[in-house]
Amino acid sequence: VGLSNITIEQLAQAQKIVPIVTVQNHYNLASRESERMSVQQSEEMIDICERQGIGFIPWNPLASGELARPGGPLDQIAKRHNAKPSQVALAWLLKRSSTMLPIPGTSSVKHLEENAMGATITLTQEEFDLIDRSSKQ
């Protein structure tokens, strides 16, 4: 069973009833909190999912707000990788957790191909940390 828009407590309660294989909560670089959880709780949810082998599906995964502005952290790192900021945002999500399953919207085959390229970008730890710090400001 997969669950959406839940808290850590609700996950624990649900696991007493049925095996949980995925959690889908709001999470992206522009907004890591959800309507029910703080940023810290959202980060903890991802860590719990990773420890338990539960897939985490971030809702609205490509939102990156000011981080993608020209000259911003995503833009700078994207240029280093000959990529687009949205591709770097996907790479960041994939590096964040081995159980992260972003499902970005696609409007064309070209857009699908661009999104898929995000999975081929390997961020250094320094790049990951820069994006991480910048998105918390």
N, CA, C and O atoms as CSV, one atom per row, in Angstrom:
chain,resi,resn,atom,element,x,y,z
A,1,VAL,N,N,0.850,-1.173,0.000
A,1,VAL,CA,C,0.000,0.000,0.000
A,1,VAL,C,C,0.893,1.233,0.000
A,1,VAL,O,O,1.933,1.253,0.658
A,2,GLY,N,N,0.495,2.238,-0.724
A,2,GLY,CA,C,1.163,3.521,-0.711
A,2,GLY,C,C,0.294,4.537,0.009
A,2,GLY,O,O,-0.934,4.465,-0.041
A,3,LEU,N,N,0.934,5.477,0.674
A,3,LEU,CA,C,0.214,6.517,1.415
A,3,LEU,C,C,0.656,7.888,0.927
A,3,LEU,O,O,1.778,8.050,0.446
A,4,SER,N,N,-0.220,8.866,1.050
A,4,SER,CA,C,0.083,10.215,0.598
A,4,SER,C,C,-0.280,11.230,1.673
A,4,SER,O,O,-1.268,11.085,2.392
A,5,ASN,N,N,0.567,12.278,1.757
A,5,ASN,CA,C,0.307,13.400,2.659
A,5,ASN,C,C,0.118,12.941,4.102
A,5,ASN,O,O,-0.879,13.268,4.746
A,6,ILE,N,N,1.088,12.181,4.597
A,6,ILE,CA,C,0.980,11.634,5.950
A,6,ILE,C,C,2.093,12.151,6.849
A,6,ILE,O,O,3.101,12.680,6.381
A,7,THR,N,N,1.889,11.987,8.140
A,7,THR,CA,C,2.903,12.329,9.132
A,7,THR,C,C,3.664,11.065,9.525
A,7,THR,O,O,3.286,9.955,9.152
A,8,ILE,N,N,4.723,11.251,10.272
A,8,ILE,CA,C,5.508,10.118,10.765
A,8,ILE,C,C,4.642,9.229,11.652
A,8,ILE,O,O,4.722,8.003,11.576
A,9,GLU,N,N,3.829,9.839,12.477
A,9,GLU,CA,C,2.957,9.075,13.370
A,9,GLU,C,C,1.941,8.254,12.578
A,9,GLU,O,O,1.666,7.103,12.916
A,10,GLN,N,N,1.393,8.844,11.535
A,10,GLN,CA,C,0.423,8.125,10.705
A,10,GLN,C,C,1.083,6.958,9.974
A,10,GLN,O,O,0.463,5.910,9.791
A,11,LEU,N,N,2.325,7.133,9.561
A,11,LEU,CA,C,3.053,6.029,8.930
A,11,LEU,C,C,3.190,4.870,9.912
A,11,LEU,O,O,2.933,3.718,9.562
A,12,ALA,N,N,3.594,5.176,11.136
A,12,ALA,CA,C,3.756,4.126,12.152
A,12,ALA,C,C,2.429,3.416,12.425
A,12,ALA,O,O,2.399,2.193,12.564
A,13,GLN,N,N,1.347,4.165,12.502
A,13,GLN,CA,C,0.030,3.560,12.735
A,13,GLN,C,C,-0.371,2.658,11.570
A,13,GLN,O,O,-0.864,1.550,11.777
A,14,ALA,N,N,-0.159,3.133,10.358
A,14,ALA,CA,C,-0.539,2.358,9.171
A,14,ALA,C,C,0.268,1.067,9.075
A,14,ALA,O,O,-0.252,0.041,8.638
A,15,GLN,N,N,1.542,1.115,9.483
A,15,GLN,CA,C,2.394,-0.070,9.403
A,15,GLN,C,C,1.937,-1.176,10.349
A,15,GLN,O,O,2.308,-2.337,10.172
A,16,LYS,N,N,1.147,-0.829,11.338
A,16,LYS,CA,C,0.590,-1.847,12.242
A,16,LYS,C,C,-0.553,-2.611,11.565
A,16,LYS,O,O,-0.956,-3.681,12.019
A,17,ILE,N,N,-1.063,-2.040,10.474
A,17,ILE,CA,C,-2.215,-2.622,9.782
A,17,ILE,C,C,-1.810,-3.333,8.490
A,17,ILE,O,O,-2.309,-4.418,8.191
A,18,VAL,N,N,-0.905,-2.717,7.728
A,18,VAL,CA,C,-0.569,-3.222,6.395
A,18,VAL,C,C,0.865,-2.807,6.042
A,18,VAL,O,O,1.322,-1.755,6.488
A,19,PRO,N,N,1.576,-3.608,5.253
A,19,PRO,CA,C,2.907,-3.180,4.809
A,19,PRO,C,C,2.802,-1.933,3.914
A,19,PRO,O,O,1.952,-1.867,3.026
A,20,ILE,N,N,3.658,-0.970,4.158
A,20,ILE,CA,C,3.671,0.264,3.379
A,20,ILE,C,C,4.877,0.216,2.436
A,20,ILE,O,O,6.003,-0.020,2.872
A,21,VAL,N,N,4.633,0.441,1.152
A,21,VAL,CA,C,5.728,0.377,0.181
A,21,VAL,C,C,6.139,1.744,-0.360
A,21,VAL,O,O,7.265,1.906,-0.830
A,22,THR,N,N,5.239,2.734,-0.299
A,22,THR,CA,C,5.598,4.085,-0.728
A,22,THR,C,C,4.888,5.129,0.123
A,22,THR,O,O,3.801,4.907,0.658
A,23,VAL,N,N,5.550,6.272,0.223
A,23,VAL,CA,C,4.978,7.459,0.852
A,23,VAL,C,C,5.145,8.595,-0.148
A,23,VAL,O,O,6.234,8.803,-0.683
A,24,GLN,N,N,4.067,9.327,-0.398
A,24,GLN,CA,C,4.134,10.495,-1.269
A,24,GLN,C,C,3.777,11.723,-0.443
A,24,GLN,O,O,2.637,11.885,-0.009
A,25,ASN,N,N,4.761,12.577,-0.233
A,25,ASN,CA,C,4.557,13.821,0.501
A,25,ASN,C,C,5.161,14.973,-0.292
A,25,ASN,O,O,6.005,14.770,-1.165
A,26,HIS,N,N,4.716,16.181,0.025
A,26,HIS,CA,C,5.257,17.377,-0.607
A,26,HIS,C,C,6.726,17.502,-0.226
A,26,HIS,O,O,7.066,17.461,0.956
A,27,TYR,N,N,7.601,17.654,-1.222
A,27,TYR,CA,C,9.028,17.795,-0.944
A,27,TYR,C,C,9.731,18.220,-2.219
A,27,TYR,O,O,9.635,17.545,-3.244
A,28,ASN,N,N,10.430,19.328,-2.155
A,28,ASN,CA,C,11.253,19.800,-3.266
A,28,ASN,C,C,12.217,20.845,-2.726
A,28,ASN,O,O,12.174,21.182,-1.543
A,29,LEU,N,N,13.072,21.351,-3.578
A,29,LEU,CA,C,14.069,22.316,-3.121
A,29,LEU,C,C,13.463,23.629,-2.649
A,29,LEU,O,O,14.011,24.271,-1.752
A,30,ALA,N,N,12.358,24.034,-3.225
A,30,ALA,CA,C,11.741,25.306,-2.848
A,30,ALA,C,C,10.947,25.203,-1.555
A,30,ALA,O,O,10.793,26.193,-0.840
A,31,SER,N,N,10.445,24.021,-1.253
A,31,SER,CA,C,9.587,23.855,-0.078
A,31,SER,C,C,9.682,22.424,0.434
A,31,SER,O,O,9.110,21.504,-0.150
A,32,ARG,N,N,10.397,22.254,1.511
A,32,ARG,CA,C,10.580,20.907,2.052
A,32,ARG,C,C,9.549,20.542,3.111
A,32,ARG,O,O,9.477,19.389,3.538
A,33,GLU,N,N,8.764,21.501,3.529
A,33,GLU,CA,C,7.742,21.185,4.521
A,33,GLU,C,C,6.437,20.857,3.809
A,33,GLU,O,O,6.241,21.194,2.641
A,34,SER,N,N,5.562,20.198,4.534
A,34,SER,CA,C,4.231,19.925,4.000
A,34,SER,C,C,3.230,20.606,4.922
A,34,SER,O,O,3.609,21.191,5.937
A,35,GLU,N,N,1.963,20.528,4.569
A,35,GLU,CA,C,0.961,21.178,5.419
A,35,GLU,C,C,0.873,20.519,6.785
A,35,GLU,O,O,0.335,21.108,7.723
A,36,ARG,N,N,1.394,19.304,6.910
A,36,ARG,CA,C,1.298,18.575,8.177
A,36,ARG,C,C,2.625,18.414,8.903
A,36,ARG,O,O,2.648,18.000,10.062
A,37,MET,N,N,3.742,18.737,8.232
A,37,MET,CA,C,5.043,18.503,8.855
A,37,MET,C,C,5.999,19.659,8.585
A,37,MET,O,O,5.938,20.315,7.546
A,38,SER,N,N,6.878,19.887,9.546
A,38,SER,CA,C,7.925,20.889,9.399
A,38,SER,C,C,9.017,20.352,8.476
A,38,SER,O,O,8.992,19.185,8.086
A,39,VAL,N,N,9.971,21.209,8.133
A,39,VAL,CA,C,11.109,20.781,7.319
A,39,VAL,C,C,11.840,19.636,8.018
A,39,VAL,O,O,12.165,18.627,7.392
A,40,GLN,N,N,12.097,19.796,9.315
A,40,GLN,CA,C,12.809,18.759,10.074
A,40,GLN,C,C,12.048,17.431,10.041
A,40,GLN,O,O,12.653,16.374,9.860
A,41,GLN,N,N,10.752,17.481,10.213
A,41,GLN,CA,C,9.947,16.255,10.178
A,41,GLN,C,C,9.928,15.639,8.779
A,41,GLN,O,O,9.941,14.416,8.638
A,42,SER,N,N,9.898,16.477,7.751
A,42,SER,CA,C,9.933,15.964,6.375
A,42,SER,C,C,11.249,15.249,6.102
A,42,SER,O,O,11.269,14.182,5.488
A,43,GLU,N,N,12.349,15.845,6.564
A,43,GLU,CA,C,13.662,15.209,6.394
A,43,GLU,C,C,13.707,13.885,7.161
A,43,GLU,O,O,14.248,12.894,6.671
A,44,GLU,N,N,13.141,13.880,8.354
A,44,GLU,CA,C,13.098,12.653,9.154
A,44,GLU,C,C,12.256,11.576,8.462
A,44,GLU,O,O,12.610,10.397,8.491
A,45,MET,N,N,11.150,11.977,7.843
A,45,MET,CA,C,10.309,11.018,7.116
A,45,MET,C,C,11.109,10.343,6.008
A,45,MET,O,O,11.025,9.127,5.836
A,46,ILE,N,N,11.881,11.119,5.260
A,46,ILE,CA,C,12.689,10.541,4.183
A,46,ILE,C,C,13.712,9.571,4.760
A,46,ILE,O,O,13.932,8.496,4.201
A,47,ASP,N,N,14.335,9.941,5.870
A,47,ASP,CA,C,15.317,9.048,6.508
A,47,ASP,C,C,14.660,7.754,6.987
A,47,ASP,O,O,15.233,6.675,6.838
A,48,ILE,N,N,13.475,7.857,7.555
A,48,ILE,CA,C,12.733,6.664,8.005
A,48,ILE,C,C,12.420,5.773,6.805
A,48,ILE,O,O,12.621,4.559,6.853
A,49,CYS,N,N,11.932,6.380,5.740
A,49,CYS,CA,C,11.614,5.602,4.533
A,49,CYS,C,C,12.860,4.892,4.014
A,49,CYS,O,O,12.800,3.725,3.629
A,50,GLU,N,N,13.978,5.594,4.004
A,50,GLU,CA,C,15.214,4.981,3.507
A,50,GLU,C,C,15.634,3.807,4.396
A,50,GLU,O,O,15.975,2.736,3.894
A,51,ARG,N,N,15.608,4.008,5.699
A,51,ARG,CA,C,15.993,2.927,6.628
A,51,ARG,C,C,15.099,1.703,6.478
A,51,ARG,O,O,15.557,0.569,6.624
A,52,GLN,N,N,13.826,1.936,6.188
A,52,GLN,CA,C,12.868,0.832,6.110
A,52,GLN,C,C,12.638,0.328,4.682
A,52,GLN,O,O,11.827,-0.573,4.466
A,53,GLY,N,N,13.346,0.902,3.716
A,53,GLY,CA,C,13.186,0.462,2.331
A,53,GLY,C,C,11.849,0.839,1.717
A,53,GLY,O,O,11.347,0.150,0.828
A,54,ILE,N,N,11.276,1.932,2.191
A,54,ILE,CA,C,9.999,2.432,1.677
A,54,ILE,C,C,10.297,3.504,0.631
A,54,ILE,O,O,11.047,4.443,0.901
A,55,GLY,N,N,9.720,3.371,-0.551
A,55,GLY,CA,C,9.918,4.382,-1.576
A,55,GLY,C,C,9.317,5.711,-1.142
A,55,GLY,O,O,8.218,5.752,-0.587
A,56,PHE,N,N,10.042,6.799,-1.396
A,56,PHE,CA,C,9.524,8.135,-1.089
A,56,PHE,C,C,9.317,8.865,-2.411
A,56,PHE,O,O,10.264,9.072,-3.170
A,57,ILE,N,N,8.076,9.253,-2.680
A,57,ILE,CA,C,7.712,9.936,-3.918
A,57,ILE,C,C,7.456,11.406,-3.588
A,57,ILE,O,O,6.421,11.740,-3.012
A,58,PRO,N,N,8.397,12.289,-3.951
A,58,PRO,CA,C,8.183,13.703,-3.647
A,58,PRO,C,C,7.117,14.299,-4.562
A,58,PRO,O,O,7.180,14.157,-5.783
A,59,TRP,N,N,6.149,14.961,-3.960
A,59,TRP,CA,C,5.103,15.633,-4.728
A,59,TRP,C,C,5.667,16.969,-5.210
A,59,TRP,O,O,6.280,17.696,-4.429
A,60,ASN,N,N,5.469,17.298,-6.472
A,60,ASN,CA,C,5.967,18.536,-7.078
A,60,ASN,C,C,7.499,18.608,-6.998
A,60,ASN,O,O,8.042,19.586,-6.485
A,61,PRO,N,N,8.194,17.589,-7.496
A,61,PRO,CA,C,9.634,17.472,-7.272
A,61,PRO,C,C,10.501,18.533,-7.937
A,61,PRO,O,O,11.626,18.756,-7.487
A,62,LEU,N,N,10.029,19.190,-8.981
A,62,LEU,CA,C,10.890,20.129,-9.695
A,62,LEU,C,C,10.789,21.571,-9.231
A,62,LEU,O,O,11.516,22.424,-9.740
A,63,ALA,N,N,9.923,21.868,-8.292
A,63,ALA,CA,C,9.848,23.244,-7.798
A,63,ALA,C,C,11.191,23.609,-7.178
A,63,ALA,O,O,11.685,22.913,-6.291
A,64,SER,N,N,11.771,24.693,-7.649
A,64,SER,CA,C,13.081,25.084,-7.132
A,64,SER,C,C,13.169,26.572,-6.828
A,64,SER,O,O,14.182,27.035,-6.302
A,65,GLY,N,N,12.140,27.315,-7.145
A,65,GLY,CA,C,12.052,28.719,-6.763
A,65,GLY,C,C,13.277,29.538,-7.129
A,65,GLY,O,O,13.811,29.429,-8.232
A,66,GLU,N,N,13.707,30.353,-6.191
A,66,GLU,CA,C,14.819,31.274,-6.403
A,66,GLU,C,C,16.143,30.564,-6.664
A,66,GLU,O,O,17.055,31.162,-7.234
A,67,LEU,N,N,16.265,29.319,-6.264
A,67,LEU,CA,C,17.522,28.596,-6.469
A,67,LEU,C,C,17.862,28.450,-7.947
A,67,LEU,O,O,19.033,28.319,-8.303
A,68,ALA,N,N,16.850,28.472,-8.806
A,68,ALA,CA,C,17.067,28.278,-10.242
A,68,ALA,C,C,17.265,29.595,-10.992
A,68,ALA,O,O,17.472,29.589,-12.206
A,69,ARG,N,N,17.202,30.713,-10.289
A,69,ARG,CA,C,17.354,32.004,-10.965
A,69,ARG,C,C,18.737,32.077,-11.635
A,69,ARG,O,O,19.670,31.400,-11.203
A,70,PRO,N,N,18.868,32.890,-12.678
A,70,PRO,CA,C,20.178,33.043,-13.321
A,70,PRO,C,C,21.238,33.452,-12.291
A,70,PRO,O,O,21.058,34.415,-11.546
A,71,GLY,N,N,22.325,32.715,-12.265
A,71,GLY,CA,C,23.397,32.976,-11.310
A,71,GLY,C,C,23.202,32.313,-9.965
A,71,GLY,O,O,24.104,32.336,-9.127
A,72,GLY,N,N,22.026,31.715,-9.742
A,72,GLY,CA,C,21.756,31.024,-8.481
A,72,GLY,C,C,22.476,29.684,-8.419
A,72,GLY,O,O,23.073,29.249,-9.404
A,73,PRO,N,N,22.421,29.030,-7.264
A,73,PRO,CA,C,23.146,27.766,-7.078
A,73,PRO,C,C,22.823,26.689,-8.114
A,73,PRO,O,O,23.735,26.053,-8.641
A,74,LEU,N,N,21.550,26.478,-8.411
A,74,LEU,CA,C,21.201,25.451,-9.400
A,74,LEU,C,C,21.709,25.829,-10.784
A,74,LEU,O,O,22.201,24.976,-11.524
A,75,ASP,N,N,21.592,27.085,-11.130
A,75,ASP,CA,C,22.055,27.559,-12.431
A,75,ASP,C,C,23.563,27.371,-12.561
A,75,ASP,O,O,24.039,26.897,-13.592
A,76,GLN,N,N,24.311,27.734,-11.535
A,76,GLN,CA,C,25.771,27.598,-11.565
A,76,GLN,C,C,26.187,26.134,-11.699
A,76,GLN,O,O,27.047,25.797,-12.513
A,77,ILE,N,N,25.583,25.287,-10.909
A,77,ILE,CA,C,25.927,23.862,-10.945
A,77,ILE,C,C,25.472,23.244,-12.263
A,77,ILE,O,O,26.165,22.392,-12.820
A,78,ALA,N,N,24.323,23.662,-12.761
A,78,ALA,CA,C,23.839,23.154,-14.049
A,78,ALA,C,C,24.841,23.475,-15.156
A,78,ALA,O,O,25.119,22.630,-16.007
A,79,LYS,N,N,25.378,24.682,-15.149
A,79,LYS,CA,C,26.360,25.060,-16.171
A,79,LYS,C,C,27.595,24.172,-16.094
A,79,LYS,O,O,28.148,23.795,-17.127
A,80,ARG,N,N,28.034,23.834,-14.884
A,80,ARG,CA,C,29.196,22.944,-14.722
A,80,ARG,C,C,28.944,21.572,-15.336
A,80,ARG,O,O,29.867,20.922,-15.827
A,81,HIS,N,N,27.693,21.141,-15.304
A,81,HIS,CA,C,27.333,19.810,-15.804
A,81,HIS,C,C,26.716,19.860,-17.203
A,81,HIS,O,O,26.236,18.848,-17.713
A,82,ASN,N,N,26.734,21.058,-17.823
A,82,ASN,CA,C,26.105,21.233,-19.137
A,82,ASN,C,C,24.660,20.725,-19.095
A,82,ASN,O,O,24.226,19.950,-19.948
A,83,ALA,N,N,23.941,21.182,-18.087
A,83,ALA,CA,C,22.576,20.702,-17.840
A,83,ALA,C,C,21.661,21.882,-17.547
A,83,ALA,O,O,22.094,23.034,-17.526
A,84,LYS,N,N,20.402,21.578,-17.323
A,84,LYS,CA,C,19.409,22.579,-16.935
A,84,LYS,C,C,19.217,22.522,-15.420
A,84,LYS,O,O,19.438,21.475,-14.812
A,85,PRO,N,N,18.809,23.633,-14.804
A,85,PRO,CA,C,18.560,23.611,-13.363
A,85,PRO,C,C,17.576,22.521,-12.934
A,85,PRO,O,O,17.750,21.914,-11.877
A,86,SER,N,N,16.552,22.271,-13.737
A,86,SER,CA,C,15.586,21.228,-13.371
A,86,SER,C,C,16.248,19.853,-13.324
A,86,SER,O,O,15.878,19.015,-12.501
A,87,GLN,N,N,17.221,19.618,-14.198
A,87,GLN,CA,C,17.939,18.346,-14.190
A,87,GLN,C,C,18.793,18.214,-12.932
A,87,GLN,O,O,18.903,17.132,-12.356
A,88,VAL,N,N,19.390,19.320,-12.515
A,88,VAL,CA,C,20.189,19.311,-11.285
A,88,VAL,C,C,19.278,19.110,-10.073
A,88,VAL,O,O,19.654,18.425,-9.122
A,89,ALA,N,N,18.088,19.703,-10.105
A,89,ALA,CA,C,17.131,19.487,-9.003
A,89,ALA,C,C,16.774,18.009,-8.887
A,89,ALA,O,O,16.680,17.481,-7.780
A,90,LEU,N,N,16.573,17.340,-10.017
A,90,LEU,CA,C,16.301,15.895,-9.992
A,90,LEU,C,C,17.509,15.122,-9.474
A,90,LEU,O,O,17.361,14.191,-8.683
A,91,ALA,N,N,18.702,15.506,-9.919
A,91,ALA,CA,C,19.919,14.832,-9.453
A,91,ALA,C,C,20.067,14.987,-7.941
A,91,ALA,O,O,20.483,14.055,-7.254
A,92,TRP,N,N,19.721,16.179,-7.423
A,92,TRP,CA,C,19.803,16.415,-5.979
A,92,TRP,C,C,18.836,15.492,-5.230
A,92,TRP,O,O,19.208,14.886,-4.225
A,93,LEU,N,N,17.612,15.387,-5.714
A,93,LEU,CA,C,16.636,14.501,-5.076
A,93,LEU,C,C,17.130,13.056,-5.072
A,93,LEU,O,O,17.017,12.361,-4.062
A,94,LEU,N,N,17.672,12.609,-6.190
A,94,LEU,CA,C,18.137,11.223,-6.290
A,94,LEU,C,C,19.326,10.955,-5.372
A,94,LEU,O,O,19.475,9.850,-4.850
A,95,LYS,N,N,20.170,11.965,-5.176
A,95,LYS,CA,C,21.310,11.799,-4.258
A,95,LYS,C,C,20.849,11.873,-2.800
A,95,LYS,O,O,21.483,11.293,-1.919
A,96,ARG,N,N,19.762,12.576,-2.549
A,96,ARG,CA,C,19.257,12.747,-1.174
A,96,ARG,C,C,18.917,11.413,-0.526
A,96,ARG,O,O,19.182,11.226,0.662
A,97,SER,N,N,18.339,10.485,-1.276
A,97,SER,CA,C,17.941,9.203,-0.697
A,97,SER,C,C,17.889,8.127,-1.773
A,97,SER,O,O,17.448,8.368,-2.897
A,98,SER,N,N,18.345,6.951,-1.408
A,98,SER,CA,C,18.312,5.832,-2.360
A,98,SER,C,C,16.888,5.343,-2.621
A,98,SER,O,O,16.657,4.595,-3.572
A,99,THR,N,N,15.937,5.756,-1.791
A,99,THR,CA,C,14.546,5.342,-2.005
A,99,THR,C,C,13.687,6.462,-2.606
A,99,THR,O,O,12.467,6.329,-2.708
A,100,MET,N,N,14.336,7.567,-3.001
A,100,MET,CA,C,13.627,8.700,-3.602
A,100,MET,C,C,13.167,8.333,-5.010
A,100,MET,O,O,13.958,7.858,-5.825
A,101,LEU,N,N,11.883,8.556,-5.290
A,101,LEU,CA,C,11.295,8.232,-6.593
A,101,LEU,C,C,10.579,9.453,-7.165
A,101,LEU,O,O,9.349,9.489,-7.167
A,102,PRO,N,N,11.320,10.457,-7.651
A,102,PRO,CA,C,10.645,11.635,-8.194
A,102,PRO,C,C,9.897,11.303,-9.481
A,102,PRO,O,O,10.391,10.550,-10.321
A,103,ILE,N,N,8.715,11.864,-9.626
A,103,ILE,CA,C,7.917,11.674,-10.837
A,103,ILE,C,C,7.593,13.065,-11.394
A,103,ILE,O,O,6.527,13.615,-11.116
A,104,PRO,N,N,8.513,13.625,-12.176
A,104,PRO,CA,C,8.246,14.953,-12.727
A,104,PRO,C,C,7.236,14.877,-13.866
A,104,PRO,O,O,7.199,13.902,-14.616
A,105,GLY,N,N,6.435,15.900,-13.982
A,105,GLY,CA,C,5.489,15.961,-15.086
A,105,GLY,C,C,6.226,16.144,-16.405
A,105,GLY,O,O,7.278,16.783,-16.453
A,106,THR,N,N,5.681,15.592,-17.455
A,106,THR,CA,C,6.281,15.761,-18.778
A,106,THR,C,C,5.185,16.121,-19.770
A,106,THR,O,O,4.085,15.570,-19.730
A,107,SER,N,N,5.498,17.040,-20.644
A,107,SER,CA,C,4.502,17.478,-21.622
A,107,SER,C,C,4.857,17.060,-23.045
A,107,SER,O,O,4.072,17.261,-23.972
A,108,SER,N,N,6.043,16.478,-23.214
A,108,SER,CA,C,6.466,16.051,-24.548
A,108,SER,C,C,7.585,15.027,-24.407
A,108,SER,O,O,8.140,14.844,-23.323
A,109,VAL,N,N,7.906,14.371,-25.499
A,109,VAL,CA,C,9.019,13.415,-25.487
A,109,VAL,C,C,10.318,14.150,-25.170
A,109,VAL,O,O,11.150,13.638,-24.421
A,110,LYS,N,N,10.498,15.336,-25.729
A,110,LYS,CA,C,11.705,16.128,-25.451
A,110,LYS,C,C,11.816,16.422,-23.953
A,110,LYS,O,O,12.893,16.305,-23.368
A,111,HIS,N,N,10.708,16.800,-23.349
A,111,HIS,CA,C,10.701,17.093,-21.917
A,111,HIS,C,C,11.035,15.835,-21.111
A,111,HIS,O,O,11.777,15.904,-20.131
A,112,LEU,N,N,10.497,14.704,-21.516
A,112,LEU,CA,C,10.807,13.433,-20.868
A,112,LEU,C,C,12.300,13.137,-20.955
A,112,LEU,O,O,12.917,12.735,-19.969
A,113,GLU,N,N,12.872,13.337,-22.130
A,113,GLU,CA,C,14.305,13.096,-22.312
A,113,GLU,C,C,15.133,14.033,-21.438
A,113,GLU,O,O,16.137,13.617,-20.861
A,114,GLU,N,N,14.716,15.298,-21.337
A,114,GLU,CA,C,15.421,16.252,-20.474
A,114,GLU,C,C,15.354,15.809,-19.017
A,114,GLU,O,O,16.359,15.845,-18.307
A,115,ASN,N,N,14.176,15.394,-18.574
A,115,ASN,CA,C,14.045,14.928,-17.191
A,115,ASN,C,C,14.907,13.699,-16.940
A,115,ASN,O,O,15.561,13.599,-15.902
A,116,ALA,N,N,14.911,12.772,-17.878
A,116,ALA,CA,C,15.693,11.543,-17.710
A,116,ALA,C,C,17.179,11.844,-17.577
A,116,ALA,O,O,17.900,11.105,-16.908
A,117,MET,N,N,17.642,12.909,-18.199
A,117,MET,CA,C,19.054,13.274,-18.095
A,117,MET,C,C,19.438,13.650,-16.662
A,117,MET,O,O,20.607,13.563,-16.288
A,118,GLY,N,N,18.467,14.061,-15.871
A,118,GLY,CA,C,18.750,14.373,-14.469
A,118,GLY,C,C,19.307,13.176,-13.718
A,118,GLY,O,O,20.092,13.337,-12.784
A,119,ALA,N,N,18.909,11.985,-14.116
A,119,ALA,CA,C,19.390,10.765,-13.459
A,119,ALA,C,C,20.825,10.436,-13.839
A,119,ALA,O,O,21.458,9.601,-13.194
A,120,THR,N,N,21.345,11.081,-14.876
A,120,THR,CA,C,22.720,10.805,-15.300
A,120,THR,C,C,23.726,11.767,-14.681
A,120,THR,O,O,24.935,11.587,-14.833
A,121,ILE,N,N,23.238,12.778,-13.991
A,121,ILE,CA,C,24.125,13.768,-13.373
A,121,ILE,C,C,24.560,13.263,-12.003
A,121,ILE,O,O,23.731,12.911,-11.163
A,122,THR,N,N,25.864,13.234,-11.794
A,122,THR,CA,C,26.401,12.834,-10.494
A,122,THR,C,C,26.932,14.081,-9.804
A,122,THR,O,O,27.967,14.627,-10.185
A,123,LEU,N,N,26.213,14.517,-8.794
A,123,LEU,CA,C,26.643,15.683,-8.033
A,123,LEU,C,C,27.753,15.292,-7.070
A,123,LEU,O,O,27.721,14.214,-6.476
A,124,THR,N,N,28.732,16.174,-6.921
A,124,THR,CA,C,29.735,15.961,-5.882
A,124,THR,C,C,29.073,16.236,-4.534
A,124,THR,O,O,28.007,16.848,-4.474
A,125,GLN,N,N,29.699,15.788,-3.471
A,125,GLN,CA,C,29.149,16.075,-2.146
A,125,GLN,C,C,29.119,17.579,-1.902
A,125,GLN,O,O,28.191,18.095,-1.278
A,126,GLU,N,N,30.132,18.278,-2.394
A,126,GLU,CA,C,30.184,19.734,-2.246
A,126,GLU,C,C,29.006,20.398,-2.960
A,126,GLU,O,O,28.384,21.306,-2.410
A,127,GLU,N,N,28.698,19.955,-4.170
A,127,GLU,CA,C,27.558,20.508,-4.910
A,127,GLU,C,C,26.247,20.192,-4.198
A,127,GLU,O,O,25.384,21.059,-4.055
A,128,PHE,N,N,26.105,18.953,-3.755
A,128,PHE,CA,C,24.898,18.553,-3.024
A,128,PHE,C,C,24.715,19.432,-1.792
A,128,PHE,O,O,23.624,19.944,-1.543
A,129,ASP,N,N,25.790,19.603,-1.021
A,129,ASP,CA,C,25.714,20.396,0.210
A,129,ASP,C,C,25.389,21.857,-0.073
A,129,ASP,O,O,24.627,22.476,0.670
A,130,LEU,N,N,25.957,22.416,-1.139
A,130,LEU,CA,C,25.668,23.806,-1.497
A,130,LEU,C,C,24.185,23.979,-1.814
A,130,LEU,O,O,23.547,24.917,-1.336
A,131,ILE,N,N,23.646,23.080,-2.614
A,131,ILE,CA,C,22.217,23.139,-2.947
A,131,ILE,C,C,21.383,22.959,-1.684
A,131,ILE,O,O,20.411,23.681,-1.466
A,132,ASP,N,N,21.765,21.999,-0.859
A,132,ASP,CA,C,21.042,21.719,0.381
A,132,ASP,C,C,21.002,22.954,1.281
A,132,ASP,O,O,19.936,23.350,1.753
A,133,ARG,N,N,22.164,23.556,1.515
A,133,ARG,CA,C,22.228,24.754,2.372
A,133,ARG,C,C,21.425,25.904,1.772
A,133,ARG,O,O,20.681,26.585,2.477
A,134,SER,N,N,21.580,26.113,0.480
A,134,SER,CA,C,20.899,27.228,-0.191
A,134,SER,C,C,19.386,27.086,-0.137
A,134,SER,O,O,18.667,28.080,-0.037
A,135,SER,N,N,18.907,25.857,-0.204
A,135,SER,CA,C,17.453,25.655,-0.212
A,135,SER,C,C,16.840,25.804,1.172
A,135,SER,O,O,15.620,25.899,1.299
A,136,LYS,N,N,17.662,25.824,2.202
A,136,LYS,CA,C,17.149,25.978,3.570
A,136,LYS,C,C,17.119,27.435,4.007
A,136,LYS,O,O,16.606,27.747,5.082
A,137,GLN,N,N,17.661,28.330,3.189
A,137,GLN,CA,C,17.724,29.749,3.569
A,137,GLN,C,C,16.436,30.465,3.266
A,137,GLN,O,O,16.320,31.663,3.524
